[in-house]
Amino acid sequence: MSQVRPGDGKDYLLFAKMCNSKNVLQLLKAVYFEDVATLFGSSNGLKVTVEVAKSIQANAFIQHDIFQEFKITEEVTTFKISLKSLVECLSIFGVSSSPGVTPSLKMYYDGHGTPLEIILEEGGVVTDCKIRTQEADDTLDFNFTNTGVLNKIIMRSEVLKEVFSELDTSSDVLEILMSPDAPYFRLTTYGTYGTNHIDMPKNSDMVEHFMVKKTMSQKYKLNLLKHCNKALAASQKVSVRTDDRGFLCFQFMIKTEDSHICFVEFFCCPEEEDDD
């Protein structure tokens, strides 16, 4: 194992160091619903992107200031990696840490064709993992801009967790209605036993921000939206936005173990309406 790094990453394309690896692990688990991810590195930090069927995309943002050290020698570096292997590597010390002791993390990447090397240390025990990287494929550009956003609701996550737990899972789709007038925010399923509505008033104590310019109702595949559940469970707040094309964005605010505020975003395409 090559555990000695002269200059601590000085000559590497990407080097990152963190005292508590669980901060990164928490964010990666929020988007771990596919085995493969694309990792983007820049001066802002790391972005981990996961996609399914060109219909839903998840992005976990790990800002540079969450690390004790973060160095990158190119403007942007991108590669594809096994998210399954990365999560398993970062989980290697499990949850049986001694009180006040957390596994430290060092990450090294030296460019195209080289592995991502992870070094974890806890209580004097060192683990060195090398994960093969591949050339990144193009990821979807949802072109979801603030200027195109028509409707936005920010709420405390516990209310959406409760709503999602009550959805009729026999339904193929989830219809989301956002309106400046009653019922304001409505989720509808069309399942085996009929149509079910769940409404949330805009003056609910759980709603922190309500900006809805136009009544819009769109259907989304429920089996795709279920991929949001891990991020929702880990979050404190969630922003629900739709744009003028009916594209949906969930932005989850997650507080890490060390109280850093990070964000995970999910973008989802609406279902196309049948002509008949």
N, C-alpha and C positions, 0 to 999 in steps of 0.2 A: 504494500500500500504506500502510495506517495503522499504522505501527510504533511511534509514540510514544504512550505511555499515561500521562497525568499521574496521579501518585499510585499508579502501578503496580497498577491493578485496584481502587482504592479505591471507585469508584462502580459496580462491576460486581456482579451477583448472585453470580457465582462467579469467583474468580481463583486460579490455582495457578502456582507457579514452582518449577522444578527445574533443578539444574546438569547432570544427566545424563538425557536423555530416554529412553535405552535401558532404564532401570529400568521405566518405564511400558510401553514397547514389548514387553519380555520377557513381562510379565503379559498384555497384550492378545493376543499371539500364542498364548498358552496356551489361550485360549477362542475363537480365530478359526476357527470351522468353519461359521459362517453370516455372511452379508453385513451383517445388521442386528443391533444390540444396543440395550439400554436402559441408560442411564446414570443412576445415583442419586447425588446429591451431598448430603452432610450434614457436620456438624462432625467426624465420624469419618474423613472422606475420601470416596473414590469407590468405588462398586460398579458393575461392568459385568456385565450379565446377558445371556446368550444362551440361546435355547430352540429345540427342534426337536420338532414334532409333539405338543406337550403331553405328552411322555413323558420328556424329559431336559432338565435345566437346568444351565448352568454359570455360576458367579459368580466373578469376579476381584475381590479386595479390595485396593484401593490406599490404604493408611492415610495419614492426614493428615501423619504425621511423616516420611513418605518424601520430602515436599516441603520445600524451604527456606522457602516461604511458602504458606499455604493460607487463603483467606478465603471465607466464604459468608455471605450476608446473610439467607437464609431457613433455616428449620429443616430442610427437605428440598426439593430440586429434582430433577425427573425429566424426562428427554426421551429420545426415540428418535433414533438416529444411525446412519449407515453405518459399520459397523466396518471394512469394506473400505477406505473412504476414509481413516479415521483411521489405520489401520495403514500404508497407503501414504504418508500425509503424514509420519508419524514415522520412516519408513524412508528418507526422501528423501536423507539424507546417506550412506546405505549403510554399509558396514563398513570403508571405506578411511580411517578417521580417523587422524590423526597420533598417535604414541604420547603418551598422557597428555592428549589433547584429545578432549572429548566434546561432542556438541551439547546446548546448554541449551534449556530448554523454558519457555514461558509459555502458559497457557491462559486464555481469557476467554469468559464466557457471561453474557448480559444478560437472560435470561428468555424466556418463550414467544414463539416466532416468530423469534427471533434466531439467527444461526449460532454454532457453537462456533468460536472463532478460535484458531489455533495459531501461535505464533511460535517458530521454531527458529533458533539461531545457533551457528555453528561457525567458528572461525578468521576472524571478521570477515564471514563470509557469512551473510546473513539471509534466511530464507524465511518468508513469511506465507501461511497457508492458512485458508480459511473453509469450514466444513463445515455444510451445511444440517441443521437439527434439526427434528423433528416431535413432535407430542404423543404421549406414551408410551401404549402399550396396557397393559392389566393383565397382570402376569406371574403365573406359577403360584406358589401357596403350598403347598409340600410339607409344611408343618407338621412339620418334622423337629426334634424337641426332644430335649434330653439325657435327659429323664425317660422318653421312649419308646424310647430306644436299648437294645436287648437285647444286642447283640454288637459288639465293637470290637477290631480288631487294628491295631497300628501296626508298620510294617515299613520297612526301607530300600528306596528306590525301585528300586534295581538288580535286586532279586529279582523284583519285579512286572514290570519291563520284560522280563526274560528269559522269564517265564511268558507274558506277552501275545504275545511274538514267536513262541512255540511253539503258539499256539492254532490249531485247525483252522478256517480261514476259510470252509470250505464249510458250516459249521454256522450255522443261523439264530439260535441262542440260546447263551448262556453260562449254565450253571447254577453257582451259588455256594453251597456248603455250608459252614456254620460250626457247629462242635460243640465242647462241652467234652471230648468223648472222640474217640479216633482215628476218622477221619483228620484231625480238627481244622479244617483249611482245605483245601477241595478245589474245583477248577475243572473243570467237565465240559463237553465239546462233543459234539454229535451230528451228525457230518458224513457226507460221501459214503462214507467208508471205515470207518465205525463210530463207536463211542463211545470217547472218550479222556478219561482222568482225569489231572490234575496235582495232587499233594498237597504241602502244606507243613507240616512238623511245628512244633508250638508252641514247641519248645525250640531252633529254628534260631537261629544267630547273627544272622540277618537280621531276626528278629522282636524288637521292642523292648517290646511290650506286648501281652498276650493276655488279654482279658476277654470270655469267651463264657458267657452264662448259660443259653442254651437252644439246642438243635439246631434249625437252620433251614436250609431249602434252597429257593431261589427261582431262577427262570429270568428272564433279561433279554435283550433283543434285542442280539445281538452288534454289529450295524451301528451301534447307538446308542452302545454302550460304546467303540467305536473312536474316538469324538470325544475321549476322555480322553487319547489317545496323546501329543498335544503337551504337555499339562500334565505327564503322567508323565515324559516325556523331559527336561523342564526342572527336575524336582523332586529333592529329596534324600530326603524321607520321604513316606510316604503312610499315611493312616488309612482303614481300610475299616470302615464301620459299617452295620448294618441295624437297623431298628426293628420294633415288633410288628406292623406291616402288611406287612413284607417290602420296604419301600422301602430303596433302597441309596444310600449317600453315600460318595464318594471325596473325601477332603480332602488336597490336595497342598501340602506345604511347599516353597516356592521361595525360594532365596537369590538376590537380585538382584545385578547387576554391582557395586553398591556395598555388598554384604553386608547389605542389609536383609532381614528375614525376612517373607515375605508368603504369603498362602494363596489357593488356588483350589479351589473346591468344585464337585463334580458330583453332582446328584441324579437318580436314575433309578427309574421305576416298574417293578414286576415284571410279567411276562407273566401274563395271566389263564389259568388252567388250563381246558382243554377239558372239557366235561361227559362226553364219551364216551370 
